[in-house]
Amino acid sequence: HVFLLWLYASPIYRVTNQFKPDVSNPEELSAHYRMSRLSVFDEGEIYKNPDTRGTTPLRQLLTDDYWGKDISHFNSHKSWRPFSVLCVRGFKNLMGFDNDNEMHFFLEVLYNRYINVIIHTSLAELVSLIGVKLIFPPCNGNDRMERIVTRAIIKILFGMHPTHVECTANTANRPHLIGLFCSILVTLIGCSSDDGMSLLTLLLVCFIWIIGLCSSETILFHAPAVCASSLSIILQRTPKKFKNDTYFLKWSIGKVGFMAVAIFGLSVFYIA
């Protein structure tokens, strides 16, 4: 876990720190400088968004797309991500960053990239938990070391995947990290209860899925994998004597079925 934090945070600090503004140089205090040198790809658009700058009412987050345009406008990106926008806006307000202060802007970009690193490393932890549940039967106390090693390998393989670099280092891609985090969390919750899908568990699943939908529309494509993974884990952790039990099989499918109806229902409502 510490290795993955260092693996991403160290180069982010070195590269970002190269563009730390020199307060004695007027050229480096211009808005053009900070956008062209400090932000990467579409990251600068996030910091131009009036919704993240706090210059618009909070209710406008529900009617604007991720880039600050009215979502009903023909030129809108149609990416409705109010929770992701709220995260950037809330962090800026919490830290008291000034829109016109170049040093504050530098720190905001740096800290937001660090937040992405923390979310990504947490994702590696959750993925390793799913991997262990899929590979090993319920813990019997004799395979503790095997589980630790397996989780470490899964975390390293996930964390060092080259396609994760741009997503983690770019603040604009945080919605995808949050969406995946919510999907994996729902998967773990869906397969963790041994007494069926209680109302409280179902409400928790719905709440997390709504957060995911409000973070990134790409979570819609996670729904089949979430249900399939939850069912696979339940069946994998089923004692052998129940493997051929028709009643238990129906119970397992029914348990995941309740969750599937909830998340697919919310997803259809979201699309509509």
C-alpha positions as CSV (number, residue, x, y, z in Angstrom):
1,H,0.0,0.0,0.0
2,V,2.8,2.4,0.9
3,F,4.7,1.4,-2.2
4,L,1.8,2.3,-4.5
5,L,1.3,5.7,-2.7
6,W,5.0,6.4,-3.3
7,L,5.0,5.1,-6.8
8,Y,2.5,7.7,-7.9
9,A,2.9,10.5,-5.5
10,S,6.7,10.9,-5.9
11,P,6.7,11.6,-9.7
12,I,3.6,13.8,-9.4
13,Y,5.4,15.9,-6.8
14,R,8.6,16.1,-8.8
15,V,6.9,17.1,-12.1
16,T,4.3,19.4,-10.5
17,N,6.9,21.2,-8.4
18,Q,8.9,22.1,-11.6
19,F,6.1,24.5,-12.4
20,K,5.8,26.1,-9.0
21,P,5.2,29.8,-9.8
22,D,7.9,32.2,-9.0
23,V,6.2,35.1,-7.2
24,S,9.0,37.5,-8.3
25,N,8.4,36.7,-12.0
26,P,5.3,38.6,-13.3
27,E,5.1,36.3,-16.4
28,E,4.6,33.2,-14.1
29,L,1.7,34.9,-12.4
30,S,-0.5,35.1,-15.5
31,A,-3.6,32.9,-16.0
32,H,-2.2,31.7,-19.3
33,Y,1.0,30.5,-17.6
34,R,-0.8,28.5,-15.0
35,M,-3.2,26.8,-17.4
36,S,-0.6,26.0,-20.1
37,R,2.2,24.9,-17.9
38,L,0.7,23.4,-14.8
39,S,-2.4,21.6,-15.9
40,V,-2.3,18.6,-18.4
41,F,-4.7,17.6,-21.2
42,D,-8.3,18.5,-20.2
43,E,-7.3,19.1,-16.5
44,G,-7.3,22.9,-17.1
45,E,-10.9,22.8,-18.1
46,I,-11.9,21.6,-14.6
47,Y,-10.2,24.6,-13.1
48,K,-11.9,26.9,-15.5
49,N,-15.3,25.5,-14.6
50,P,-17.3,28.1,-12.7
51,D,-19.0,25.3,-10.8
52,T,-15.7,24.1,-9.3
53,R,-14.6,27.7,-8.6
54,G,-17.6,28.3,-6.4
55,T,-18.9,31.2,-8.4
56,T,-22.3,29.6,-9.2
57,P,-25.1,28.4,-6.9
58,L,-24.9,24.8,-5.7
59,R,-28.1,23.9,-7.4
60,Q,-26.5,24.7,-10.7
61,L,-24.4,21.5,-10.3
62,L,-27.6,19.6,-11.1
63,T,-28.2,21.3,-14.4
64,D,-24.6,21.7,-15.7
65,D,-22.4,19.1,-17.3
66,Y,-18.9,18.2,-16.0
67,W,-17.3,21.1,-17.8
68,G,-19.7,23.8,-16.5
69,K,-22.0,24.0,-19.5
70,D,-25.8,23.8,-19.3
71,I,-26.5,20.1,-20.0
72,S,-29.5,20.9,-22.2
73,H,-27.3,23.0,-24.5
74,F,-26.6,21.4,-27.9
75,N,-22.8,21.9,-27.4
76,S,-22.8,20.2,-24.0
77,H,-20.6,17.1,-23.3
78,K,-23.7,15.5,-21.6
79,S,-21.5,14.2,-18.8
80,W,-23.6,14.7,-15.7
81,R,-21.2,14.4,-12.7
82,P,-22.4,16.6,-9.9
83,F,-20.7,14.6,-7.1
84,S,-17.3,14.8,-8.8
85,V,-17.7,18.5,-9.3
86,L,-18.8,18.9,-5.7
87,C,-15.7,17.1,-4.6
88,V,-13.4,19.6,-6.3
89,R,-15.4,22.5,-5.2
90,G,-15.7,21.3,-1.6
91,F,-12.0,20.7,-1.3
92,K,-11.2,24.2,-2.7
93,N,-13.6,25.8,-0.2
94,L,-12.3,23.6,2.7
95,M,-8.7,24.6,2.0
96,G,-9.7,28.3,1.5
97,F,-8.0,28.6,-1.9
98,D,-8.3,31.9,-3.6
99,N,-9.2,31.9,-7.4
100,D,-6.8,34.7,-8.1
101,N,-3.8,33.5,-6.1
102,E,-1.3,31.6,-8.3
103,M,0.3,29.8,-5.4
104,H,-3.1,28.7,-4.2
105,F,-3.8,27.3,-7.7
106,F,-0.5,25.5,-7.7
107,L,-1.3,23.8,-4.3
108,E,-4.9,23.0,-5.4
109,V,-3.6,21.1,-8.5
110,L,-1.0,19.3,-6.5
111,Y,-3.3,18.3,-3.7
112,N,-6.0,17.2,-6.0
113,R,-3.6,14.9,-7.8
114,Y,-2.6,13.5,-4.4
115,I,-6.3,12.8,-3.7
116,N,-6.4,10.8,-6.9
117,V,-3.4,8.8,-5.8
118,I,-5.1,8.0,-2.5
119,I,-8.3,6.9,-4.2
120,H,-6.4,4.8,-6.7
121,T,-4.4,3.1,-4.0
122,S,-7.6,2.4,-2.1
123,L,-9.0,0.8,-5.3
124,A,-6.0,-1.5,-5.3
125,E,-6.9,-2.6,-1.8
126,L,-10.6,-3.3,-2.7
127,V,-9.6,-5.2,-5.9
128,S,-7.2,-7.4,-3.8
129,L,-10.1,-8.2,-1.4
130,I,-12.3,-9.3,-4.3
131,G,-9.4,-11.3,-5.7
132,V,-8.9,-13.2,-2.5
133,K,-12.6,-13.9,-2.2
134,L,-12.7,-15.3,-5.7
135,I,-9.6,-17.5,-5.2
136,F,-9.8,-18.8,-1.7
137,P,-12.6,-20.5,0.2
138,P,-13.8,-19.0,3.6
139,C,-10.8,-18.3,5.9
140,N,-9.8,-21.3,8.0
141,G,-6.8,-19.7,9.6
142,N,-4.3,-22.0,7.8
143,D,-3.8,-20.0,4.7
144,R,-3.2,-16.5,6.1
145,M,0.2,-16.1,4.5
146,E,-1.1,-17.2,1.2
147,R,-3.8,-14.6,1.3
148,I,-1.4,-11.9,2.3
149,V,0.9,-12.7,-0.6
150,T,-2.0,-13.0,-3.0
151,R,-3.3,-9.6,-2.0
152,A,0.1,-8.0,-2.4
153,I,0.5,-9.5,-5.9
154,I,-3.0,-8.3,-7.0
155,K,-2.4,-4.8,-5.6
156,I,0.9,-4.5,-7.4
157,L,-0.5,-5.8,-10.7
158,F,-3.5,-3.5,-10.5
159,G,-1.5,-0.4,-9.2
160,M,1.3,-0.7,-11.8
161,H,-1.0,-1.1,-14.8
162,P,0.3,1.5,-17.3
163,T,-3.1,2.7,-18.3
164,H,-3.8,3.9,-14.7
165,V,-1.1,6.5,-14.9
166,E,-2.9,9.2,-16.9
167,C,-6.2,8.5,-15.1
168,T,-4.6,8.9,-11.6
169,A,-2.3,11.9,-12.4
170,N,-5.0,13.9,-14.1
171,T,-7.6,15.5,-11.8
172,A,-10.1,15.6,-14.6
173,N,-10.3,11.8,-14.5
174,R,-11.4,11.5,-10.9
175,P,-15.0,10.7,-11.8
176,H,-13.8,7.4,-13.2
177,L,-11.9,6.5,-10.1
178,I,-14.9,7.3,-7.9
179,G,-17.2,5.4,-10.1
180,L,-15.0,2.3,-10.0
181,F,-14.6,2.7,-6.2
182,C,-18.4,2.6,-5.8
183,S,-18.8,-0.4,-8.1
184,I,-16.2,-2.5,-6.2
185,L,-17.7,-1.4,-2.9
186,V,-21.2,-2.5,-4.0
187,T,-19.7,-5.8,-5.1
188,L,-18.1,-6.5,-1.7
189,I,-21.3,-5.5,0.1
190,G,-23.4,-7.7,-2.2
191,C,-21.4,-10.8,-1.4
192,S,-20.6,-10.1,2.3
193,S,-23.9,-10.8,4.0
194,D,-24.6,-14.4,5.0
195,D,-28.2,-13.9,5.9
196,G,-29.6,-12.6,2.6
197,M,-30.0,-9.1,1.3
198,S,-31.5,-7.2,4.2
199,L,-33.3,-3.9,3.7
200,L,-30.4,-1.9,5.3
201,T,-27.9,-3.6,3.0
202,L,-30.1,-2.9,0.0
203,L,-30.4,0.7,1.0
204,L,-26.6,1.0,1.4
205,V,-26.1,-0.5,-2.0
206,C,-28.6,2.0,-3.5
207,F,-26.9,4.9,-1.8
208,I,-23.4,3.9,-3.0
209,W,-24.7,3.3,-6.5
210,I,-26.3,6.7,-6.6
211,I,-23.0,8.3,-5.6
212,G,-21.4,6.4,-8.4
213,L,-24.0,7.5,-10.9
214,C,-23.5,11.1,-9.8
215,S,-19.8,10.7,-10.2
216,S,-19.4,9.2,-13.7
217,E,-21.8,7.8,-16.2
218,T,-19.3,5.0,-17.0
219,I,-20.5,3.2,-13.9
220,L,-23.5,2.0,-16.0
221,F,-21.2,-0.4,-17.8
222,H,-20.0,-1.8,-14.5
223,A,-23.4,-3.2,-13.5
224,P,-23.2,-6.6,-15.2
225,A,-19.7,-7.2,-13.8
226,V,-20.8,-6.2,-10.3
227,C,-23.6,-8.7,-10.3
228,A,-21.6,-11.5,-11.9
229,S,-18.7,-11.0,-9.5
230,S,-20.9,-10.9,-6.4
231,L,-22.6,-14.2,-7.5
232,S,-19.2,-15.8,-8.2
233,I,-17.9,-14.9,-4.8
234,I,-21.0,-16.2,-3.1
235,L,-20.8,-19.6,-4.9
236,Q,-17.0,-19.8,-4.4
237,R,-17.4,-19.3,-0.6
238,T,-20.2,-21.8,-0.4
239,P,-19.4,-25.0,1.6
240,K,-19.0,-28.0,-0.6
241,K,-22.0,-29.8,1.0
242,F,-24.3,-27.0,-0.3
243,K,-22.8,-26.9,-3.8
244,N,-25.5,-29.1,-5.3
245,D,-28.3,-27.8,-3.1
246,T,-30.9,-26.4,-5.5
247,Y,-32.5,-24.3,-2.6
248,F,-29.1,-22.7,-1.8
249,L,-28.5,-22.0,-5.4
250,K,-31.8,-20.2,-5.7
251,W,-31.1,-18.4,-2.5
252,S,-27.8,-17.1,-3.9
253,I,-29.3,-16.0,-7.2
254,G,-32.1,-14.4,-5.3
255,K,-29.8,-12.5,-3.0
256,V,-27.8,-11.0,-5.9
257,G,-31.1,-10.6,-7.8
258,F,-32.4,-8.0,-5.3
259,M,-29.1,-6.1,-5.7
260,A,-29.3,-6.4,-9.5
261,V,-32.9,-5.1,-9.6
262,A,-31.8,-2.1,-7.4
263,I,-28.8,-1.0,-9.4
264,F,-30.3,-1.7,-12.8
265,G,-33.5,0.1,-11.8
266,L,-31.4,3.1,-10.6
267,S,-29.4,3.0,-13.8
268,V,-32.5,3.0,-16.0
269,F,-33.9,5.9,-14.0
270,Y,-30.6,7.7,-14.5
271,I,-30.6,7.2,-18.2
272,A,-34.2,8.3,-18.5
